[in-house]
Amino acid sequence: RILIYFCPKQYGVLAESEMRTLIAERGLQIDVRYPPKRRKCDLTEAMLSGYSQLWYVSDDQTRLTPQQVTMIGDYVRNGNGLAIWADNEPFYADANLLAKALIGSGFSGNLPGDQVLVPGPALSPGRFIEHPLTQGVNNLYEGVTICTIHHAPGVTILGQSHDGQLCLGCFERDNQRIVLDTGFTKLYREGYGRSAGLGRYLSNIAFWLARGGRGVDYQLLTPGREEITTIANGEASKGYQIAITNPSAISCILQWEGSAELALSVRAPDGTVVERTASPRSPVRISWRAATTGTYVALVEGVLRQGAGLGIVHA
């Protein structure tokens, strides 16, 4: 369960229903809470105990007390996830309190964003790098006006805005995981549809911060973003090999763009089918316990329905 604590009182409406639907499709639940009318934060330890993640969206004035900052720090050190959402000055008041106290970082700046980031092999203006938080994200809206993240030990910068601001980042140490984002207006209803990759980005945040996402190894079976596989109706992809050296819990996830019904199947080292599933909606997932070591093979098929014409989808 994820708690979004949304402090901003003006300038936009949170895309609450859109995010709730998105996260529900991944088997997670989002609850949204707003500060009471007196605008002071009412987070308590009892409230946080019902959630494994807190997404805190900062306002232009501090709402958190020193005791609440300490409480959230303890919450993170106990293995729960935290996403700190900031924006242009002064909309990082609480974000700065949390970032400074928990990781020695912070936010500053007030420059126009309003551009769309794309993947890149290295950090550069307008690009984000490959990381579990950006995996499968083809584009991402910066936000309307944004700030920049301060460097600090343990903080990884994942993306730069079109003018070089450090707009995406994360922190990982021991059992602690924190996400840093400088453009919370991407969560507003009017900004939610500015980039198709936002949904995947939010899903990645939810998974990366989840307790079950700790200690997970990620492997992209497709060779790279420039070589996405194309599959026609009635055809199958090549076999994607998954080498298992120790008994492990495995999930194989297929995502695609376009309108199509695709099937995902996995074969064990002895050739038997572990599982096969098909769906007209992306994504699909197969999860299994690989008790036998060896090479498993994943295959993607374009499901051909009677009377269907030729179709091609990128997966």
VOBA-1610 file (N, C-alpha, C; in pm, whole numbers, padded with zeros to 5 digits, always signed):
BEGIN
Arg+00084-00120+00000Arg+00000+00000+00000Arg+00087+00124+00000Ile+00045+00223-00078Ile+00120+00347-00094Ile+00033+00462-00043Leu+00093+00548+00038Leu+00026+00669+00083Leu+00087+00789+00011Ile+00005+00861-00065Ile+00047+00988-00123Ile-00003+01098-00031Tyr+00092+01171+00027Tyr+00056+01286+00110Tyr+00078+01410+00027Phe-00032+01473-00014Phe-00029+01578-00115Phe-00054+01714-00049Cys+00053+01794-00039Cys+00043+01921+00033Cys+00002+02042-00051Pro+00043+02053-00180Pro+00013+02177-00255Pro-00136+02209-00254Lys-00165+02335-00230Lys-00305+02376-00216Lys-00356+02453-00336Gln-00274+02466-00441Gln-00316+02546-00555Gln-00242+02503-00681Tyr-00279+02564-00792Tyr-00209+02550-00920Tyr-00233+02419-00993Gly-00316+02331-00942Gly-00342+02209-01016Gly-00418+02107-00934Val-00470+02006-01004Val-00544+01898-00942Val-00468+01769-00963Leu-00443+01696-00857Leu-00373+01569-00865Leu-00451+01470-00951Ala-00379+01396-01037Ala-00442+01294-01122Ala-00467+01169-01037Glu-00550+01185-00938Glu-00569+01081-00837Glu-00631+00954-00895Ser-00739+00967-00970Ser-00805+00848-01023Ser-00716+00777-01124Glu-00643+00853-01206Glu-00554+00791-01305Glu-00444+00710-01237Met-00384+00766-01133Met-00278+00693-01064Met-00332+00574-00987Arg-00449+00590-00930Arg-00509+00480-00855Arg-00534+00360-00947Thr-00586+00387-01067Thr-00612+00280-01163Thr-00483+00215-01209Leu-00383+00297-01239Leu-00254+00245-01285Leu-00192+00152-01182Ile-00186+00197-01058Ile-00121+00117-00954Ile-00203-00008-00921Ala-00335+00002-00930Ala-00419-00116-00904Ala-00392-00226-01005Glu-00361-00189-01129Glu-00330-00288-01232Glu-00202-00364-01198Arg-00118-00308-01114Arg+00006-00374-01071Arg-00013-00447-00938Gly-00135-00455-00890Gly-00162-00525-00766Gly-00130-00446-00641Leu-00119-00312-00655Leu-00089-00226-00541Leu-00205-00131-00518Gln-00204-00068-00402Gln-00313+00024-00367Gln-00255+00159-00330Ile-00317+00266-00382Ile-00279+00402-00347Ile-00391+00466-00267Asp-00353+00531-00158Asp-00444+00618-00085Asp-00386+00759-00089Val-00471+00859-00104Val-00427+00998-00109Val-00480+01069+00014Arg-00392+01142+00080Arg-00432+01219+00197Arg-00384+01363+00180Tyr-00470+01456+00218Tyr-00438+01599+00212Tyr-00428+01654+00354Pro-00344+01755+00376Pro-00335+01814+00511Pro-00470+01872+00552Pro-00498+01877+00680Pro-00623+01939+00726Pro-00625+02088+00694Lys-00736+02150+00719Lys-00755+02289+00679Lys-00653+02383+00742Arg-00605+02349+00857Arg-00507+02437+00920Arg-00369+02423+00854Arg-00360+02329+00756Arg-00244+02313+00670Arg-00122+02254+00739Lys-00133+02211+00862Lys-00023+02141+00926Lys-00033+01993+00893Cys+00081+01930+00877Cys+00083+01787+00845Cys+00030+01707+00963Asp-00057+01609+00935Asp-00112+01527+01042Asp-00065+01382+01034Leu+00050+01359+00968Leu+00106+01224+00963Leu+00144+01178+01103Thr+00111+01052+01133Thr+00147+00992+01260Thr+00211+00856+01235Glu+00277+00805+01336Glu+00338+00672+01323Glu+00231+00566+01300Ala+00118+00579+01366Ala+00009+00483+01346Ala-00043+00487+01203Met-00051+00606+01144Met-00098+00619+01007Met+00001+00554+00909Leu+00130+00580+00929Leu+00231+00525+00840Leu+00242+00374+00851Ser+00206+00320+00967Ser+00221+00176+00987Ser+00135+00094+00891Gly+00034+00156+00832Gly-00051+00085+00737Gly+00000+00086+00595Tyr+00119+00144+00573Tyr+00173+00158+00437Tyr+00320+00119+00433Ser+00363+00067+00318Ser+00505+00034+00299Ser+00576+00140+00216Gln+00502+00240+00167Gln+00563+00350+00093Gln+00492+00481+00127Leu+00570+00589+00133Leu+00516+00724+00146Leu+00567+00807+00029Trp+00476+00865-00048Trp+00510+00960-00153Trp+00469+01097-00100Tyr+00568+01178-00064Tyr+00539+01307-00001Tyr+00556+01418-00104Val+00447+01490-00133Val+00447+01599-00230Val+00452+01731-00154Ser+00563+01803-00170Ser+00592+01921-00089Ser+00508+02041-00130Asp+00499+02139-00039Asp+00430+02265-00065Asp+00532+02379-00054Asp+00483+02503-00061Asp+00572+02619-00055Asp+00601+02662+00088Gln+00539+02598+00186Gln+00565+02625+00327Gln+00585+02492+00400Thr+00663+02496+00506Thr+00687+02372+00581Thr+00561+02330+00656Arg+00529+02203+00646Arg+00416+02144+00717Arg+00464+02046+00824Leu+00584+01991+00804Leu+00636+01889+00893Leu+00700+01950+01017Thr+00679+01887+01130Thr+00750+01923+01253Thr+00881+01845+01257Pro+00977+01887+01339Pro+01101+01810+01354Pro+01073+01666+01398Gln+00973+01647+01481Gln+00940+01512+01527Gln+00890+01426+01410Gln+00813+01486+01319Gln+00763+01411+01204Gln+00876+01377+01106Val+00971+01468+01089Val+01087+01438+01005Val+01163+01319+01061Thr+01184+01317+01192Thr+01251+01204+01257Thr+01170+01076+01238Met+01039+01087+01251Met+00950+00972+01235Met+00962+00913+01094Ile+00964+00999+00992Ile+00976+00952+00854Ile+01114+00891+00830Gly+01217+00949+00892Gly+01350+00890+00882Gly+01354+00750+00940Asp+01292+00730+01056Asp+01284+00597+01116Asp+01205+00501+01026Tyr+01100+00552+00967Tyr+01017+00474+00875Tyr+01100+00420+00759Val+01185+00504+00701Val+01270+00463+00590Val+01378+00365+00637Arg+01439+00393+00751Arg+01543+00304+00802Arg+01489+00166+00837Asn+01359+00156+00860Asn+01296+00027+00889Asn+01259-00049+00762Gly+01302+00002+00647Gly+01283-00072+00522Gly+01167-00027+00438Asn+01099+00080+00477Asn+00989+00132+00395Asn+01042+00232+00293Gly+00965+00255+00186Gly+01010+00341+00078Gly+00958+00483+00092Leu+01034+00579+00038Leu+00996+00719+00040Leu+01024+00782-00095Ala+00926+00849-00152Ala+00945+00932-00271Ala+00923+01077-00231Ile+01023+01160-00255Ile+01015+01303-00222Ile+00989+01379-00351Trp+00873+01444-00359Trp+00834+01518-00479Trp+00848+01667-00450Ala+00937+01733-00524Ala+00959+01877-00511Ala+00917+01945-00640Asp+00933+02077-00644Asp+00905+02154-00765Asp+00983+02285-00755Asn+00947+02382-00838Asn+01023+02507-00838Asn+01013+02579-00704Glu+01112+02665-00678Glu+01111+02747-00557Glu+00981+02828-00550Pro+00914+02827-00437Pro+00950+02773-00305Pro+00885+02638-00275Phe+00843+02563-00377Phe+00765+02442-00355Phe+00853+02320-00325Tyr+00951+02344-00238Tyr+01031+02232-00189Tyr+01062+02249-00040Ala+00972+02316+00030Ala+00996+02345+00172Ala+01015+02217+00253Asp+00915+02129+00253Asp+00928+02004+00326Asp+01024+01908+00257Ala+01031+01914+00124Ala+01123+01828+00051Ala+01266+01852+00097Asn+01300+01979+00121Asn+01434+02011+00171Asn+01455+01960+00313Leu+01354+01971+00397Leu+01366+01919+00533Leu+01397+01770+00531Leu+01322+01696+00450Leu+01340+01551+00444Leu+01473+01512+00380Ala+01505+01574+00266Ala+01628+01538+00194Ala+01752+01569+00278Lys+01752+01683+00346Lys+01868+01720+00427Lys+01883+01627+00546Ala+01773+01598+00615Ala+01780+01516+00736Ala+01812+01370+00705Leu+01760+01319+00594Leu+01771+01176+00567Leu+01894+01141+00484Ile+01935+01228+00391Ile+02044+01191+00300Ile+02145+01303+00277Gly+02128+01418+00342Gly+02223+01527+00326Gly+02213+01598+00193Ser+02101+01585+00126Ser+02081+01649-00004Ser+01979+01762+00012Gly+01931+01815-00100Gly+01832+01921-00097Gly+01796+01965-00237Phe+01719+02072-00246Phe+01669+02122-00374Phe+01685+02273-00379Ser+01705+02327-00499Ser+01707+02472-00520Ser+01678+02500-00667Gly+01637+02624-00694Gly+01618+02665-00833Gly+01473+02687-00871Asn+01458+02759-00982Asn+01325+02797-01027Asn+01333+02831-01176Leu+01344+02726-01259Leu+01361+02747-01403Leu+01255+02669-01480Pro+01215+02718-01597Pro+01114+02649-01677Pro+01159+02509-01719Gly+01067+02415-01710Gly+01090+02280-01762Gly+01008+02265-01889Asp+00896+02193-01873Asp+00795+02182-01979Asp+00845+02114-02105Gln+00953+02034-02094Gln+01003+01955-02205Gln+00990+01807-02171Val+01015+01723-02269Val+01004+01578-02250Val+01143+01515-02258Leu+01180+01442-02154Leu+01309+01372-02149Leu+01302+01242-02229Val+01416+01200-02281Val+01427+01073-02353Val+01549+00997-02301Pro+01558+00866-02326Pro+01672+00788-02275Pro+01802+00829-02342Gly+01911+00807-02270Gly+02044+00831-02324Gly+02145+00740-02259Pro+02258+00717-02325Pro+02361+00629-02269Pro+02435+00690-02151Ala+02432+00824-02140Ala+02499+00893-02030Ala+02420+01017-01995Leu+02445+01069-01876Leu+02376+01191-01834Leu+02413+01307-01925Ser+02312+01374-01976Ser+02330+01493-02059Ser+02197+01566-02062Pro+02196+01694-02098Pro+02070+01770-02100Pro+01962+01700-02184Gly+01844+01688-02123Gly+01730+01627-02191Gly+01728+01476-02190Arg+01818+01413-02112Arg+01830+01267-02112Arg+01820+01209-01971Phe+01774+01084-01964Phe+01785+01007-01840Phe+01856+00877-01872Ile+01924+00820-01771Ile+02004+00700-01790Ile+01923+00576-01752Glu+01978+00461-01788Glu+01912+00334-01758Glu+01929+00300-01610His+01819+00263-01547His+01814+00229-01405His+01682+00159-01384Pro+01667+00078-01279Pro+01536+00018-01254Pro+01422+00119-01248Leu+01450+00243-01209Leu+01344+00345-01204Leu+01306+00397-01342Thr+01394+00383-01440Thr+01365+00432-01575Thr+01351+00318-01675Gln+01361+00196-01629Gln+01358+00082-01720Gln+01226+00078-01797Gly+01236+00072-01928Gly+01117+00066-02013Gly+01048+00199-02034Val+01102+00308-01977Val+01044+00441-01996Val+01103+00501-02124Asn+01020+00531-02221Asn+01068+00584-02348Asn+01069+00736-02352Asn+00991+00800-02268Asn+00991+00946-02259Asn+00926+00986-02127Leu+00962+01104-02077Leu+00912+01146-01947Leu+00906+01298-01941Tyr+00789+01350-01908Tyr+00768+01494-01896Tyr+00844+01548-01775Glu+00914+01661-01792Glu+00993+01720-01684Glu+00905+01778-01573Gly+00793+01837-01609Gly+00715+01919-01518Gly+00716+02061-01571Val+00630+02146-01521Val+00614+02281-01577Val+00737+02367-01547Thr+00758+02401-01420Thr+00876+02474-01376Thr+00938+02391-01265Ile+01070+02372-01269Ile+01131+02271-01182Ile+01250+02328-01106Cys+01304+02245-01015Cys+01425+02280-00941Cys+01532+02176-00971Thr+01641+02180-00897Thr+01750+02086-00920Thr+01789+02018-00789Ile+01842+01897-00800Ile+01883+01817-00684Ile+02027+01848-00649His+02057+01859-00520His+02194+01880-00476His+02267+01746-00467His+02390+01743-00514His+02471+01623-00500His+02495+01591-00352Ala+02501+01463-00321Ala+02533+01418-00186Ala+02578+01272-00195Pro+02661+01226-00103Pro+02704+01085-00106Pro+02584+00991-00104Gly+02587+00893-00192Gly+02479+00796-00199Gly+02365+00834-00290Val+02362+00959-00338Val+02257+01004-00429Val+02301+00979-00573Thr+02220+00909-00649Thr+02245+00884-00790Thr+02156+00975-00873Ile+02214+01054-00960Ile+02137+01139-01050Ile+02101+01058-01173Leu+01972+01052-01201Leu+01922+00968-01311Leu+01888+01048-01436Gly+01860+01177-01421Gly+01819+01254-01538Gly+01849+01401-01524Gln+01873+01464-01641Gln+01891+01608-01649Gln+01781+01667-01737Ser+01733+01783-01697Ser+01634+01853-01777Ser+01699+01904-01906His+01619+01962-01994His+01672+02009-02122His+01779+02116-02105Asp+01778+02187-01990Asp+01879+02290-01965Asp+01979+02247-01857Gly+01985+02118-01830Gly+02090+02065-01744Gly+02059+02057-01596Gln+01938+02089-01552Gln+01904+02074-01411Gln+01898+01925-01375Leu+01938+01893-01252Leu+01937+01754-01206Leu+01797+01724-01155Cys+01716+01665-01240Cys+01572+01660-01212Cys+01521+01526-01164Leu+01599+01419-01176Leu+01558+01286-01129Leu+01674+01226-01051Gly+01643+01161-00941Gly+01749+01098-00864Gly+01696+00996-00766Cys+01787+00926-00702Cys+01748+00828-00601Cys+01862+00809-00502Phe+01829+00749-00391Phe+01925+00721-00285Phe+01904+00577-00241Glu+02013+00503-00229Glu+02004+00365-00182Glu+02124+00335-00095Arg+02097+00291+00026Arg+02204+00253+00119Arg+02146+00156+00220Asp+02217+00046+00242Asp+02169-00058+00333Asp+02027-00098+00292Asn+01933-00079+00381Asn+01795-00118+00350Asn+01708+00002+00316Gln+01772+00116+00287Gln+01697+00239+00264Gln+01689+00272+00115Arg+01571+00313+00070Arg+01552+00357-00067Arg+01464+00482-00070Ile+01512+00584-00143Ile+01440+00711-00154Ile+01446+00756-00299Val+01336+00804-00353Val+01328+00861-00487Val+01319+01013-00476Leu+01388+01085-00565Leu+01386+01230-00568Leu+01338+01276-00705Asp+01234+01358-00708Asp+01181+01411-00834Asp+01152+01559-00817Thr+01195+01641-00914Thr+01185+01787-00898Thr+01070+01849-00977Gly+00980+01766-01030Gly+00869+01821-01107Gly+00738+01755-01074Phe+00683+01787-00953Phe+00560+01718-00914Phe+00440+01756-01000Thr+00452+01860-01084Thr+00338+01893-01170Thr+00313+01787-01275Lys+00405+01693-01294Lys+00379+01580-01384Lys+00269+01491-01327Leu+00241+01506-01197Leu+00135+01428-01133Leu-00001+01496-01142Tyr-00004+01619-01193Tyr-00130+01691-01208Tyr-00207+01637-01329Arg-00337+01649-01321Arg-00421+01597-01429Arg-00384+01656-01564Glu-00353+01786-01567Glu-00322+01849-01696Glu-00184+01811-01747Gly-00095+01760-01661Gly+00038+01720-01705Gly+00054+01570-01718Tyr-00045+01495-01669Tyr-00032+01350-01662Tyr-00017+01287-01800Gly-00081+01343-01899Gly-00076+01285-02034Gly+00030+01344-02123Arg+00121+01427-02069Arg+00220+01492-02152Arg+00326+01396-02207Ser+00344+01282-02143Ser+00438+01182-02193Ser+00384+01044-02165Ala+00397+00957-02265Ala+00342+00822-02252Ala+00418+00740-02148Gly+00542+00781-02116Gly+00623+00702-02024Gly+00595+00725-01877Leu+00508+00821-01844Leu+00486+00852-01703Leu+00429+00733-01627Gly+00334+00663-01687Gly+00275+00549-01619Gly+00379+00444-01583Arg+00469+00415-01677Arg+00573+00316-01649Arg+00668+00368-01540Tyr+00701+00495-01544Tyr+00788+00555-01443Tyr+00727+00541-01304Leu+00600+00572-01290Leu+00534+00560-01160Leu+00528+00415-01114Ser+00503+00324-01208Ser+00503+00182-01174Ser+00640+00138-01125Asn+00745+00188-01193Asn+00881+00154-01152Asn+00911+00204-01011Ile+00866+00327-00981Ile+00886+00381-00846Ile+00819+00290-00743Ala+00694+00253-00771Ala+00618+00170-00678Ala+00689+00037-00654Phe+00742-00023-00761Phe+00809-00154-00746Phe+00944-00138-00678Trp+01021-00036-00717Trp+01156-00020-00662Trp+01151+00010-00513Leu+01050+00086-00469Leu+01037+00120-00328Leu+00974+00009-00245Ala+00908-00085-00310Ala+00840-00192-00237Ala+00941-00281-00166Arg+00902-00332-00050Arg+00991-00422+00022Arg+01029-00543-00064Gly+00934-00592-00142Gly+00961-00708-00226Gly+01054-00679-00342Gly+01082-00550-00369Gly+01172-00515-00477Gly+01317-00508-00435Arg+01346-00529-00306Arg+01483-00524-00258Arg+01556-00653-00295Gly+01680-00641-00332Gly+01760-00758-00366Gly+01720-00824-00495Val+01654-00752-00585Val+01610-00808-00712Val+01711-00774-00821Asp+01746-00872-00903Asp+01832-00849-01019Asp+01744-00826-01141Tyr+01774-00719-01218Tyr+01698-00686-01337Tyr+01779-00724-01460Gln+01712-00780-01558Gln+01778-00813-01684Gln+01684-00779-01800Leu+01730-00692-01889Leu+01653-00662-02010Leu+01683-00769-02114Leu+01581-00844-02152Leu+01602-00951-02250Leu+01614-00897-02392Thr+01543-00787-02420Thr+01565-00722-02549Thr+01698-00649-02543Pro+01773-00646-02653Pro+01911-00596-02648Pro+01925-00448-02621Gly+01821-00369-02643Gly+01832-00226-02620Gly+01715-00153-02679Arg+01701-00026-02642Arg+01586+00052-02689Arg+01586+00070-02839Glu+01707+00068-02900Glu+01714+00088-03045Glu+01681-00040-03121Glu+01668-00153-03050Glu+01644-00280-03117Glu+01523-00350-03056Ile+01416-00275-03035Ile+01293-00334-02984Ile+01240-00436-03085Thr+01192-00549-03035Thr+01148-00657-03123Thr+01016-00625-03190Thr+01005-00660-03318Thr+00880-00643-03393Thr+00821-00781-03421Ile+00693-00795-03392Ile+00626-00925-03406Ile+00499-00907-03487Ala+00479-00992-03586Ala+00358-00988-03668Ala+00259-01093-03617Asn+00133-01075-03656Asn+00030-01171-03619Asn+00070-01312-03661Gly+00052-01407-03571Gly+00079-01547-03603Gly+00224-01585-03601Glu+00313-01492-03570Glu+00455-01522-03566Glu+00505-01523-03423Ala+00627-01573-03406Ala+00688-01580-03273Ala+00824-01513-03276Ser+00865-01465-03162Ser+00996-01403-03150Ser+01104-01511-03143Lys+01227-01467-03142Lys+01335-01559-03109Lys+01324-01596-02962Gly+01398-01695-02919Gly+01397-01732-02778Gly+01491-01644-02698Tyr+01439-01588-02588Tyr+01520-01505-02500Tyr+01567-01591-02384Gln+01698-01604-02369Gln+01753-01697-02271Gln+01768-01631-02134Ile+01731-01708-02032Ile+01742-01664-01893Ile+01825-01768-01820Ala+01950-01736-01789Ala+02040-01830-01723Ala+02020-01824-01572Ile+01984-01938-01514Ile+01960-01947-01370Ile+02069-02035-01308Thr+02152-01975-01222Thr+02262-02050-01160Thr+02228-02096-01019Asn+02126-02037-00957Asn+02081-02078-00825Asn+01929-02081-00825Pro+01868-02173-00751Pro+01721-02172-00741Pro+01672-02033-00702Ser+01576-01982-00776Ser+01534-01842-00758Ser+01386-01827-00789Ala+01330-01719-00735Ala+01195-01676-00776Ala+01213-01583-00894Ile+01144-01613-01005Ile+01163-01541-01131Ile+01031-01481-01177Ser+01038-01360-01229Ser+00924-01300-01299Ser+00971-01254-01436Cys+00896-01287-01537Cys+00925-01244-01674Cys+00809-01154-01718Ile+00842-01030-01754Ile+00740-00930-01785Ile+00753-00886-01930Leu+00642-00887-02002Leu+00637-00843-02141Leu+00555-00716-02149Gln+00612-00614-02213Gln+00540-00489-02236Gln+00549-00454-02384Trp+00443-00393-02435Trp+00444-00357-02576Trp+00365-00230-02602Glu+00391-00172-02719Glu+00319-00055-02765Glu+00233-00094-02884Gly+00115-00037-02891Gly+00026-00066-03002Gly-00087-00158-02960Ser-00180-00179-03051Ser-00297-00262-03026Ser-00270-00402-03078Ala-00262-00498-02987Ala-00233-00636-03027Ala-00257-00729-02910Glu-00278-00855-02942Glu-00283-00959-02839Glu-00156-01040-02851Leu-00079-01043-02744Leu+00047-01115-02743Leu+00044-01225-02638Ala+00118-01331-02666Ala+00131-01441-02571Ala+00276-01449-02525Leu+00295-01477-02399Leu+00427-01496-02341Leu+00434-01637-02284Ser+00537-01710-02320Ser+00556-01845-02266Ser+00701-01861-02222Val+00721-01949-02125Val+00855-01978-02074Val+00873-02128-02071Arg+00987-02174-02124Arg+01021-02316-02124Arg+01136-02341-02027Ala+01127-02452-01954Ala+01230-02492-01859Ala+01349-02551-01935Pro+01462-02573-01869Pro+01579-02631-01936Pro+01551-02765-02004Asp+01454-02842-01954Asp+01422-02971-02017Asp+01322-02957-02132Gly+01281-02834-02164Gly+01191-02811-02277Gly+01044-02805-02240Thr+01008-02839-02118Thr+00867-02833-02078Thr+00826-02687-02060Val+00696-02661-02082Val+00644-02525-02069Val+00615-02497-01922Val+00682-02395-01869Val+00656-02353-01731Val+00518-02292-01721Glu+00490-02199-01812Glu+00360-02133-01814Glu+00347-02056-01945Arg+00224-02036-01987Arg+00196-01954-02104Arg+00074-01869-02073Thr+00080-01740-02108Thr-00033-01652-02087Thr-00043-01555-02202Ala-00166-01515-02237Ala-00189-01422-02348Ala-00285-01313-02302Ser-00268-01195-02360Ser-00354-01083-02321Ser-00355-00979-02432Pro-00468-00907-02448Pro-00471-00794-02541Pro-00421-00665-02478Arg-00381-00671-02351Arg-00337-00551-02280Arg-00197-00571-02225Ser-00114-00469-02240Ser+00020-00468-02183Ser+00011-00415-02039Pro+00090-00470-01946Pro+00188-00577-01960Pro+00129-00713-01922Val+00204-00820-01950Val+00171-00953-01899Val+00293-01004-01823Arg+00265-01091-01727Arg+00372-01139-01638Arg+00357-01288-01615Ile+00470-01357-01614Ile+00476-01496-01571Ile+00573-01502-01453Ser+00529-01559-01342Ser+00615-01574-01225Ser+00621-01721-01187Trp+00740-01768-01151Trp+00754-01907-01113Trp+00875-01924-01023Arg+00881-02037-00957Arg+00996-02071-00874Arg+01085-02162-00956Ala+01203-02112-00994Ala+01297-02190-01075Ala+01379-02279-00981Ala+01326-02398-00953Ala+01395-02490-00864Ala+01511-02558-00935Thr+01502-02570-01067Thr+01606-02633-01148Thr+01694-02526-01210Thr+01826-02542-01196Thr+01917-02447-01260Thr+01932-02482-01407Gly+01983-02387-01483Gly+01998-02407-01627Gly+01944-02287-01702Thr+01924-02306-01832Thr+01879-02197-01919Thr+01731-02211-01950Tyr+01654-02114-01905Tyr+01512-02106-01940Tyr+01500-02018-02064Val+01393-02037-02139Val+01374-01962-02264Val+01235-01900-02267Ala+01231-01769-02290Ala+01104-01697-02302Ala+01076-01671-02449Leu+00949-01688-02489Leu+00906-01666-02627Leu+00784-01574-02627Val+00777-01487-02727Val+00662-01398-02746Val+00596-01434-02878Glu+00463-01445-02876Glu+00389-01479-02997Glu+00284-01373-03025Gly+00266-01341-03153Gly+00156-01256-03196Gly+00034-01343-03218Val-00068-01329-03134Val-00184-01417-03138Val-00269-01380-03260Leu-00291-01478-03346Leu-00369-01456-03469Leu-00511-01504-03447Arg-00606-01413-03456Arg-00747-01447-03443Arg-00808-01465-03581Gln-00910-01549-03590Gln-00974-01574-03718Gln-01028-01444-03776Gly-00993-01420-03902Gly-01039-01300-03970Gly-00952-01178-03947Ala-00842-01195-03870Ala-00756-01081-03841Ala-00663-01056-03959Gly-00635-00931-03985Gly-00542-00895-04090Gly-00400-00889-04035Leu-00306-00857-04123Leu-00168-00848-04084Leu-00149-00730-03988Gly-00080-00754-03880Gly-00052-00646-03785Gly+00088-00662-03730Ile+00149-00552-03698Ile+00285-00554-03642Ile+00284-00473-03513Val+00351-00527-03412Val+00356-00459-03282Val+00501-00458-03235His+00539-00356-03162His+00675-00346-03106His+00669-00389-02962Ala+00747-00489-02926Ala+00744-00547-02792Ala+00883-00545-02730
//
